[in-house]
Amino acid sequence: MKPLPTPPDAREILSAMISKDPEAAMTFITARPEDHKGRYLHWEKLKRLPPPDGLTPEQYWAITKLSREKARREIPLSQKAGNAFWFTEPRILFSALRDLDMTSGGSILTRGHDLNAEDQRRYLARSLVEEPFSSSVLEGAATTRQAAREMIESGKTPRTRDERMVLNNYNALRFVKSLSDTPLTPELILEIHHIVTVGTLDSPEKCGVLRDDGDDITVQDEITGDVLHVPPGAASLPARLEALCAFANADHRDGEFIHPILKAIILHFMIGYDHPFVDGNGRTARALFYWYVLKADYWLLEYVSISKTIMEAPVQYGRAYLETESDDGDLTYFLIDQVNVLKRAVAQLFEYAERRKTLLDQFAGALRDESLNHRQTFLLNDAARGRVRQVTIAEHQRQQGVSYLTARADLEDLVERRLFRKKKQGRTSLYISAPDLVRRLGGEEAPGYS
């Protein structure tokens, strides 16, 4: 990825147009922030398109930029030079936000099945691992989704720094979820950074601490080494964090309304732009995003992974930052990109819920296998739905009202079928359901959120 050049000066171009042909001003009236396909394009893309009749690419850019300036909404957060960041609200953004409003605070519906609240959370529980895993991989961690899930679900101690990164991200999401009624402060941001980076930094003393003048921090292209972004100076960071917290805590529901999802995305952007830490800025930024959307009651977004979706198009994620910075601080590029990320992430979650429901239906059919007794099918049904993960012979004996030998035979048979595995804990045998239990009996498990 290369830095983006600054677009042409729209005011100079417009002045030249009017000087040459005063009637050209009529062209400005019909200008829109988007192109004819509804796209909010940066100069680097717009200049490659055929302009409307009678206009040069530069003139087409100038009238497009003018329409954006008319719709400009400034926010009380500044760029390095001191001028404010701003955004517009093109139709593409309104449409996407409405879709998210309709889905992210409501219910999971699958075709032909209206899942109750208990079933919703049961189906979605395992997806909680996806964001910590993907956020870590996005930052360079090397581990597998299965290893991450098993570590989190079992409570095991991380064996590597990469596993520690995943667990840290999981702990950070749990932490920000507990802060729904807590105002954001610089101290809280430092605490979130400490949680996501403890045990993972090359310089442990930088954990939960702002960078200083001795830290030469730039954002570079990993392949070419081109400098893509130089963040604000370290001396300005305390004041910038104070301003960010004031923005986060302000009530934008009345008067100058800012949609909560847009506000959460702006918090995400600003941590990436300010880069207040030597490392872990992306993880901290995404944790703050989740803090705000959960605070705003978009409960479903706890179960989607924006990092997973960003990983599918990482260049576009970086480009959205560059487009904003190169075009006078127009946040609209980043807002559109991240709203689309959210839409894809929610769609993937709904697809997962649909596949999961289908698998469980298939699983229910498989449980009618006559070689399984009713006690085993009862246990397998509970295990598949996450109601139980492990059981002892004594527990199975008590629940089913059978003898010790019968209970033991039931469980040993499930081990032989490779539906459970056996583990010793002292003198007690634990029978643990296979992590891919549904797949083993009902078909292939869904990737990603599986």
C-alpha positions in Angstrom: 0.0 0.0 0.0 1.2 3.5 -0.9 0.3 6.8 0.7 -2.5 8.6 -1.1 -1.8 12.1 -2.6 -3.8 15.1 -1.5 -6.7 15.6 -3.9 -6.8 18.8 -6.0 -7.9 22.0 -4.4 -11.7 22.1 -5.2 -12.0 25.8 -4.4 -9.3 26.8 -6.9 -10.9 24.6 -9.6 -14.4 26.0 -8.9 -13.1 29.6 -9.1 -11.5 28.9 -12.4 -14.7 27.4 -13.7 -16.8 30.4 -12.8 -14.2 32.8 -14.1 -14.2 31.1 -17.5 -18.0 30.5 -17.6 -20.3 32.0 -15.0 -23.1 29.7 -16.1 -21.0 26.8 -15.0 -22.2 27.5 -11.4 -25.5 25.9 -12.4 -23.6 22.6 -12.5 -23.0 22.8 -8.8 -26.7 22.7 -8.0 -27.2 19.1 -9.2 -23.9 17.8 -7.7 -24.1 15.0 -5.1 -21.6 13.6 -2.6 -21.8 10.2 -4.4 -21.4 9.1 -8.0 -24.3 7.9 -10.1 -23.9 4.4 -8.6 -24.2 5.7 -5.1 -20.5 5.3 -4.3 -18.6 7.8 -2.1 -15.3 7.9 -4.0 -12.0 9.3 -3.1 -10.2 11.4 -5.8 -7.8 8.5 -6.6 -10.8 6.4 -7.7 -13.1 9.1 -9.1 -10.4 10.5 -11.5 -10.3 7.1 -13.3 -14.1 7.3 -14.1 -15.5 9.0 -17.2 -16.7 12.4 -15.9 -20.1 13.9 -16.8 -20.3 15.5 -20.2 -18.4 18.8 -20.4 -16.4 18.3 -17.3 -12.8 17.3 -16.7 -12.0 14.8 -14.0 -10.7 17.7 -11.8 -13.9 19.6 -12.3 -16.0 16.6 -11.5 -14.0 16.2 -8.3 -14.5 19.8 -7.4 -18.3 19.9 -7.7 -18.5 16.5 -5.8 -16.3 18.0 -3.1 -18.5 21.1 -2.9 -21.6 19.0 -2.3 -19.8 17.2 0.5 -18.7 20.5 2.1 -22.3 21.6 2.1 -23.3 18.5 4.0 -20.3 18.7 6.3 -20.7 17.8 10.0 -17.7 18.6 12.2 -16.9 16.8 15.4 -14.9 18.1 18.3 -11.9 16.0 17.5 -9.0 17.4 15.6 -6.3 16.4 13.1 -2.7 17.0 13.7 -2.8 20.5 12.2 -5.7 21.4 14.5 -8.6 21.4 11.9 -11.6 19.3 12.9 -12.5 15.9 11.6 -15.9 15.8 9.8 -18.3 13.5 8.0 -21.3 13.5 5.7 -24.3 11.2 5.7 -24.7 9.9 2.2 -27.6 7.6 1.3 -25.4 4.6 1.3 -24.6 5.2 5.0 -28.3 5.7 6.0 -29.3 2.5 4.3 -26.6 0.4 6.0 -27.4 1.9 9.4 -31.0 1.1 9.1 -30.2 -2.5 8.3 -28.0 -2.7 11.4 -30.7 -1.0 13.5 -33.1 -3.7 12.4 -30.8 -6.6 13.2 -28.3 -5.8 15.9 -30.7 -4.9 18.7 -33.3 -7.5 18.0 -33.6 -11.3 17.6 -31.9 -13.9 15.6 -34.4 -15.4 13.2 -33.6 -18.4 11.0 -35.8 -19.6 8.2 -38.8 -21.3 9.7 -37.4 -21.0 13.3 -37.9 -18.2 15.8 -35.3 -18.8 18.4 -36.1 -17.7 22.0 -33.6 -15.7 24.0 -32.1 -18.7 25.7 -31.5 -20.5 22.4 -30.1 -17.4 20.8 -27.4 -17.1 23.4 -26.7 -20.8 23.4 -26.2 -20.8 19.6 -24.1 -17.7 19.7 -21.9 -18.5 22.8 -19.1 -20.1 20.9 -18.8 -17.1 18.5 -17.5 -15.1 21.5 -14.1 -16.7 20.7 -14.0 -15.4 17.2 -13.3 -11.7 17.8 -10.4 -12.3 20.3 -8.9 -14.8 17.9 -9.3 -12.7 14.7 -8.2 -9.5 16.4 -5.0 -11.3 17.5 -4.3 -12.8 14.1 -4.9 -9.4 12.5 -2.0 -8.1 14.7 0.3 -11.0 13.7 -0.5 -13.8 16.3 0.1 -17.3 15.1 -2.4 -19.8 16.5 -5.4 -21.8 15.4 -9.1 -21.1 16.0 -9.5 -24.5 17.6 -6.5 -24.0 20.0 -7.9 -20.5 20.9 -11.3 -21.9 21.6 -10.1 -24.8 23.7 -7.8 -22.5 25.8 -10.6 -20.0 26.5 -13.3 -22.6 27.2 -11.1 -24.8 29.4 -9.5 -21.9 31.3 -6.0 -23.2 30.4 -2.9 -21.0 30.9 -1.6 -19.7 27.6 1.5 -21.5 26.5 2.8 -18.9 24.0 2.7 -15.1 23.5 0.3 -15.5 20.7 -2.1 -17.5 22.8 -1.7 -14.9 25.5 -2.7 -12.2 23.0 -5.9 -14.1 22.2 -6.8 -14.6 25.9 -6.0 -10.9 26.6 -8.4 -9.8 23.8 -11.1 -12.1 25.3 -10.5 -10.6 28.8 -10.7 -7.1 27.3 -14.1 -7.8 25.7 -15.4 -9.1 29.0 -14.0 -6.1 30.7 -15.6 -3.5 28.4 -18.9 -5.3 28.6 -18.9 -4.6 32.3 -18.4 -0.9 31.7 -21.8 -0.2 30.2 -22.7 2.4 32.8 -19.2 3.8 33.3 -18.0 7.0 31.6 -14.9 6.7 29.5 -11.7 8.2 31.0 -8.1 8.3 29.9 -7.3 6.0 32.8 -9.9 3.4 31.5 -8.3 3.5 28.1 -4.9 2.8 29.7 -6.5 -0.1 31.6 -8.0 -1.5 28.5 -4.6 -1.3 26.8 -3.0 -3.0 29.7 -5.5 -5.9 29.5 -4.9 -6.4 25.8 -1.1 -6.2 25.9 0.0 -7.7 29.2 2.6 -10.4 28.6 2.8 -9.7 24.8 5.0 -6.6 24.4 8.7 -6.5 23.6 8.9 -3.7 26.1 6.8 -4.8 29.1 7.1 -1.3 30.7 5.0 0.1 27.8 2.0 -2.0 28.9 -0.9 0.4 29.8 1.4 3.5 29.2 1.2 6.2 26.6 4.1 6.4 24.2 6.6 9.2 24.8 9.0 11.4 22.7 11.6 8.6 22.7 9.3 6.3 20.9 9.7 6.7 17.1 6.3 5.5 16.0 5.1 5.6 12.4 2.6 3.4 10.5 4.4 1.7 7.6 3.7 -0.6 4.8 5.0 -4.0 5.9 6.4 -4.9 2.5 7.7 -1.6 1.0 8.5 0.2 4.2 6.6 3.3 2.9 5.5 5.6 5.8 1.7 5.7 5.6 0.9 7.7 8.7 2.8 9.8 11.3 0.7 10.1 14.4 0.4 13.3 16.5 3.3 14.1 18.8 3.5 12.3 22.2 3.1 15.6 24.1 -0.4 16.1 22.7 -1.7 12.7 23.6 -3.0 13.4 27.1 -5.1 16.3 25.8 -6.3 14.3 22.8 -7.4 11.4 25.0 -9.3 13.9 27.2 -11.1 15.2 24.1 -11.8 11.7 22.9 -13.4 10.8 26.3 -15.5 13.9 26.3 -16.8 13.1 22.8 -17.5 9.5 23.9 -19.4 10.6 27.0 -21.4 13.4 25.4 -25.1 12.9 24.8 -25.5 13.1 21.0 -29.1 11.8 21.0 -30.6 15.3 21.1 -29.7 18.3 19.1 -26.6 17.3 17.0 -27.5 13.6 16.8 -24.8 11.2 15.9 -25.8 7.6 15.3 -24.4 5.4 18.0 -22.7 3.0 15.5 -21.1 5.9 13.8 -19.9 7.2 17.1 -18.4 3.8 18.0 -16.6 3.7 14.6 -15.2 7.2 15.2 -13.7 6.0 18.6 -12.2 3.1 16.7 -10.7 5.5 14.1 -9.3 8.0 16.6 -7.2 5.4 18.5 -5.8 4.2 15.2 -5.1 7.8 14.1 -3.6 9.0 17.4 -1.7 5.7 17.9 -1.2 6.5 21.6 0.7 3.3 22.4 3.8 1.7 21.0 1.8 -1.5 20.2 -1.7 -2.8 20.7 -3.5 0.3 19.2 -5.7 -1.8 16.9 -6.8 -4.1 19.7 -7.5 -1.2 22.0 -9.4 0.6 19.2 -11.6 -2.4 18.5 -12.3 -3.0 22.2 -13.5 0.6 22.5 -15.8 0.1 19.5 -17.4 -2.9 21.3 -17.6 -0.9 24.6 -19.7 1.8 22.9 -22.0 -0.4 20.8 -22.8 -2.6 23.8 -23.4 0.5 25.9 -25.8 1.6 23.2 -27.7 -1.7 23.5 -26.6 -3.3 20.2 -26.4 -6.6 22.1 -26.0 -8.7 19.0 -22.7 -7.1 18.1 -21.1 -8.8 21.1 -21.3 -11.9 19.0 -19.9 -10.7 15.7 -16.3 -10.3 14.8 -15.3 -7.1 13.0 -11.7 -8.3 13.1 -12.6 -11.5 11.2 -14.3 -9.4 8.5 -11.5 -6.9 8.4 -9.0 -9.7 7.8 -11.0 -10.7 4.7 -10.1 -7.3 3.1 -7.2 -5.8 5.2 -6.0 -3.5 2.4 -9.4 -1.7 2.2 -9.3 -1.2 6.0 -5.9 0.5 5.8 -7.0 2.5 2.7 -10.1 3.9 4.5 -7.7 5.5 7.0 -5.5 6.9 4.2 -8.5 8.3 2.3 -9.8 10.1 5.4 -6.4 11.6 6.3 -5.5 12.6 2.7 -8.9 14.2 2.0 -9.0 16.9 4.7 -10.1 14.6 7.6 -13.3 13.4 5.9 -14.3 10.5 8.1 -17.1 9.3 5.7 -14.7 7.0 4.0 -13.9 5.1 7.2 -17.5 5.2 8.4 -18.8 3.6 5.2 -16.0 1.0 5.3 -16.7 0.0 8.8 -20.5 0.0 8.5 -20.1 -2.4 5.6 -17.7 -4.5 7.7 -20.5 -4.7 10.3 -23.1 -5.6 7.8 -21.0 -8.5 6.5 -20.2 -9.6 10.0 -23.8 -9.7 11.0 -24.8 -11.5 7.8 -22.1 -14.1 8.6 -23.5 -14.6 12.0 -27.0 -15.1 10.7 -25.8 -17.6 8.2 -24.0 -19.4 11.0 -27.2 -19.5 13.1 -29.0 -20.9 10.1 -26.4 -23.6 9.5 -26.2 -24.4 13.2 -30.0 -24.8 13.4 -29.9 -27.1 10.4 -27.1 -29.1 11.9 -29.0 -29.5 15.2 -32.0 -30.7 13.2 -29.8 -33.3 11.5 -28.3 -34.1 14.8 -31.8 -34.8 16.3 -32.4 -37.3 13.5 -29.1 -39.0 14.2 -30.0 -39.4 17.9 -32.8 -41.7 16.8 -30.1 -44.3 16.1 -31.5 -47.4 17.8 -28.0 -48.5 19.0 -28.1 -45.5 21.4 -30.2 -45.9 24.5 -32.4 -43.1 25.8 -30.0 -42.1 28.5 -27.2 -41.6 26.0 -29.4 -39.6 23.6 -30.5 -37.4 26.6 -26.8 -36.7 27.4 -25.8 -36.1 23.8 -28.7 -33.7 23.3 -27.6 -31.6 26.3 -23.9 -31.7 25.2 -24.8 -30.6 21.7 -26.8 -27.6 23.0 -24.0 -26.5 25.3 -26.0 -27.4 28.5 -23.2 -29.7 29.7 -19.6 -30.2 28.6 -18.4 -32.9 30.9 -19.9 -35.5 33.3 -18.7 -38.0 35.8 -20.1 -41.6 36.2 -21.7 -40.5 39.6 -23.4 -37.5 38.0 -24.8 -39.6 35.1 -25.9 -42.3 37.6 -27.7 -39.8 39.7 -29.3 -37.9 36.8 -30.6 -41.1 35.1 -31.4 -43.1 38.2 -29.4 -46.2 37.2 -26.7 -48.3 38.8 -23.0 -47.3 38.8 -22.2 -50.1 36.3 -24.9 -49.0 33.9 -23.9 -45.4 34.0 -20.2 -46.4 33.4 -21.2 -48.6 30.5 -23.2 -45.7 28.9 -20.2 -43.3 29.1 -17.6 -45.8 28.0 -19.7 -46.6 25.0 -19.8 -43.0 24.0 -16.0 -42.9 24.3 -15.7 -45.9 22.0 -17.9 -44.1 19.5 -15.5 -41.1 19.8 -18.4 -38.8 20.8 -16.9 -38.2 24.3 -13.3 -38.5 25.5 -12.1 -39.7 28.9 -9.8 -37.9 31.2 -8.6 -38.6 34.7 -8.9 -36.0 37.4 -7.3 -37.6 40.5 -9.2 -40.9 40.9 -12.3 -39.6 39.1 -13.0 -40.2 35.4 -14.3 -37.1 33.5 -16.2 -37.8 30.3 -15.8 -34.7 28.0 -17.9 -34.2 24.9 -16.1 -34.0 21.6 -15.6 -30.3 20.5 -17.1 -31.3 17.1 -19.9 -33.4 18.5 -22.6 -32.0 16.2 -20.4 -32.6 13.2 -19.7 -36.2 14.2 -23.4 -37.0 14.4 -25.1 -34.4 12.2 -22.8 -33.2 9.3 -20.1 -30.7 8.7 -19.8 -27.8 11.2 -19.9 -24.3 9.9 -16.4 -22.7 9.4 -15.4 -19.4 11.0 -18.0 -19.3 13.8 -17.9 -23.1 14.4 
